[in-house]
Amino acid sequence: MIDLKGKSDIADYMVIASGQSNRQVATMADRLMEVAKKYGVKGITPEGRAKADWVLFDAGDIVIHLFRPEVRQFYNLEKMWNAELPNPSEPTTF
């Protein structure tokens, strides 16, 4: 997660996650939509879901990017926003 407050007017937070394949990225996007619907979040639709290399959700104050690893590395959004990369040897929990 990247805190964008004071850095951009597009959102307050950016969430970036990776799936290991197109299928996994698509499944992550589907699950995110299910959770959004469950909690009554309206007006967000995934962009790029059909190809599932990079799926983008614009949820107003939060922008969510789901990538395949190669695509995430190519665009390197963490570097663009000057954020620290997570340590791949440490598990990420939510």
Secondary structure by P-SEA (a helix, b strand, c coil): ccccccccccccbbbbbbbccaaaaaaaaaaaaaaaaaaccccccccccccccbbbbbcccbbbbbbcaaaaaaaccccccccccccccccccc
